[in-house]
Structures are given as structure tokens and as C-alpha cells.
Amino acid sequence: MDIVIAGSRGLIGTALVDLLRAQGHQVRRLVRGSAGGRDEVPWDPARGHLDVGVLRGADAVVNLGGAGVGDKTWTAAYKRTILESRVGPTSLLASTMASMDVPPRRFLQASAVGYYGDRGSLVLTESTGPGHGFLAGVCTRWESAADPAREAGIGVAHLRTGVVLSRQGGALARLVPVLRTGLGGPLGRGDQYWPWITLADEVAAISHLVSSDVSGPVNLSAPVPVTNLELTRAIADQVHRPAVIPVPEIALRVALGEFGTTLVDSQRVVPAALEDDGFVFRHRTIEDGARWAVGR
């Protein structure tokens, strides 16, 4: 297949490009600014510029871009950046595809489990409605931005991703060094459910969805949900350290502001759509996932 990817330089995008090429697909990467490589094509979503010719011949488009939600303090300005870096590029891609005589068959658009908000121990499938809070609002608008593509008959899947476990970066890049000191532990009470998935399963699931007919929201999270305490202990076991010192919720709020409060949100997410479509996870349990991500 011929696949165009935006957001190819991040943790997930880099691994996805490698996997798709290994599977024999042709990959073109949308990049901001000047294109430097043979597989790179420029676009400028901030200015609404995307040459429709870039998408001609593509079988699928995957958009993984967006400013990191935990990269900076959530000032009013940065919250706008989080929203606009998602909605604007998604809308541009969707409207451009919708204008084509022969558009790509598939549009895989990043989203997040933040869509569900704080839902306690309620089991969350793709049919569950949106929650409340800033991230839930962002995800709702993010997914709606793909409507032009959906209305044009393109198969649109929203990738509601959880915490991605990988030794190359992401959440573990911050968590593991702390746990190695023996000073780490659960966040808050630790009983909040944290949806997680290994990087290997994340990109395998996206590759699966490229050629699938599944449309609408798709939860990208492991089949066995765990709490923050269970996840932290599984990672700590792989670095042979205890995980007994909790980080008080008030400390998270002081250190991280509004973002810190989202770390104690509970989302008991299950990947119903993926499993119904026959996708098989390599890492179903947090013990398997932690061993792959940290203990190899």
C-alpha cells in the first residue's frame, strides 16, 4: 500500500514507519518546513497549506501529530496550542481528502483515552460517551475535525491511545529513572485505572487498521486493564526496586498544575473494537508489557 503519515518523527510515528516499510508498504512522510529526504513531502498546517497532489495515489493517511500534553505547564496559551495543533491539521487533511476525485480509502486519526475523562471503575468501550474536562473536550473536537473525510465516504478510525510503554521514550523515560532510585511509587492513591499499551502493539494495531474496514473510535490499550499502582509495581519489578513511596495528589497539582490532576483520572478502557476485528496482542498483561519495555 501507499501510506502517507503526518507526525512521523515522534515515538509512535518513527516505529510505525519502520514497521510499515518492513511489511513492504511505501511510506511518504508529511513534514513541516523544507523536505529533506526522498520520502518527505512538505506541508504547513498552521497556514492551512497542503498540496492535494501530495495525497494522490495514497491508499491511507495516518495523522499522529499534536503538541505533547505533558511537555509544558498548562497555561491558557499552551492549552490553545494543545487544541489547535490537533484540530487544525486534522481538519486540513480531512477537507483536502474530501475534495479529491479519488481520495484515500482510509484515514487513521490519532486521539486519546482522555476522551473518556475520569470514570472510576466503569468499563469503557468505544460505545461509551465522552467525559468531562479539558482533555475530553480536546478529544471530542479533535475527532469531529475529521468529519469532512467521513462525510466523503472515507473510512475514518480514531486511535484512542493510552499510555505507550517503550524504553525509547514516552512515560517510561520519566518513570524508570525515578524507580531506579528506589524513591518511586504510585501517583495519588494509585487505585485509578491507567490504560496502557506497548509500543510494539500500538504500531501493530495501527498497521492492522490501515487495511481493516473498522471505522469510528478504536481503543488502543491492552486487554487487561490495571491500576496505576499495579503498573508502577510491574515496572519497578523489572528494575529490581520497590515502588512503595506514593506521590501525593496535592504534590502533583503543585508541581504540574492542571495536568497533574489528570494523572489521577481513572479510565478502565478495553479494546473491544480491535479484538472484535481479530487483532491479537503480543502483550496482554502488564507483566508481559513491562518485561518487553524495560526488562529485555
Secondary structure, DSSP 8 states (H G I E B T S, - for coil): -EEEEESTTSHHHHHHHHHHHHTT-EEEEEEESS--STTEEEEBGGGTB--GGGGTT-SEEEE-----TTSS---HHHHHHHHHHHHHHHHHHHHHHHT-SS--SEEEEEEEGGGG---TT-EE-TTS---SSHHHHHHHHHHHTTHHHHHTT-EEEEEEE-EEEETTEEHHHHHHHHHHTT----BTTS-SEE-EEEHHHHHHHHHHHHTS---EEEEES-SS-EEHHHHHHHHHHHTT------B-HHHHHHHHTHHHHHTT---EE--HHHHHTT---S--SHHHHHHHHT--
